[in-house]
Amino acid sequence: MSELSFEQMLEESLKTIHTGEVVEGTVIDVKEDEIVLNIGYKADGIVSRNEYTNTPGVDLRTVVSVGDQMSAKVVKVNDGEGQVLLSYKKLLSEQGSKRLEEAFENKEVLKATVTQVLDGGLTVMVDETRVFIPASLVSDTYEKDLSKYKGTEVEFVITEFNPKKRRIIGDCKQLLVAKKAKLTEEFFAKLQVNDVFTGTVKNVTDFGAFIDLGGVDGLLHISEMSWGRIENPKKLYKTGDTVRVFVKEINGDKIALSTKFEDENPWAGAEEKFAVGNIVTGKVARMADFGAFVELENGIDALLHVSQIAREHVDKPSDVLKIGQEVTAKVVDLNLEEKKISISIKATLPPEVKEEEQEENAQDAE
């Protein structure tokens, strides 16, 4: 039996490795773009920055220290310079793929940070494994601009898992829908008529505004926006405004809202303030061919019919009146049930003296 040299015995004592094998080693040197591992082999293992992570520009000295233990996958037993080329990210990717497969089968909810925003959706990484979330599955509402998600953490479930085709699809939408449904159920369980909320205007239409009450929307109809007449809700509210409302009616999952709080009702005491015969003052708010509407108080308008503007014939109110003009008139009709008031300027004028009476008065004066 021949004697072996020390070098031969040392070489035989070292383990053998193969491409694709997972090895564990100790970090013996770290550079900005390279990690050197002692893997118990005749050559050291090298993990380049590109084989450590998919994140560009990472300084490896900030993530690994000499003496750390780490595992990696053998890419090449000899990289051409007598060293073993290793990949840490491939090991993580395989582990991540297995993790995602289990999450897919178990319908597990995952969390990850958005690493990339694309035209068609978002990319997140789970242990160096790429998951794509299509734009249609990012939110339960249409998202025109996805850039706000960059760098944020999102929750999702895996709805499609096909690593061979590199197709792993995540879905945030179904979680948001389920969460909103639960919150809505809890909200309606407690909701009662006359409950008061400070909500946020979510959308304004020609017929009203949708108000976010805290995850649940209610409709503030144009007729419930003011005690007075509102021509266009868009002139009164805009998206993002806060508004104090109360629940007027609950019909299934529909909530009717109102800002017409009874303690702020301008018609309270109207029977005395605007009794027939009272003299009132107001400003012309708007005009029609048949007359002008005069605002007596905030929320209370009175009709000044074209025939009641002057003794002389008036074709249309705009011939003698202007928007914002202050007028004094007499209340000639009050209908509290329909909340209608009619006024007359003509009724405030002194009685008209007839021509014969003027002649008699002139003769008496002589």
Protein Blocks (a to p, Z undefined) as FASTA:
>chain_A
ZZddfklmmmmmpccddehiacddddfbdcfkbccddehiabdcdddfklmpmcehiafk
lmbcehiacddddfbfbgonopacddfklmmmmmmmmmmmmmmmnopacddddfbdcfkb
ccddeehiacdddfklmpmcdcfblklmgopacddddfbdcfknopacddfklmmmmmmm
mmmmmmmmmgcghiacddddfbdcfkbccddeehpacdddfklmpfbdcfblklmpcehi
acddddfbdghjaccddfbdfklmmkgoklmmmgghiacddddfbdcfkbccddfbghia
cdddfklmbmbdcfbfklmpcehiacddddfbdcfknopacddfklmpccdddfklmmmm
mmmmZZ
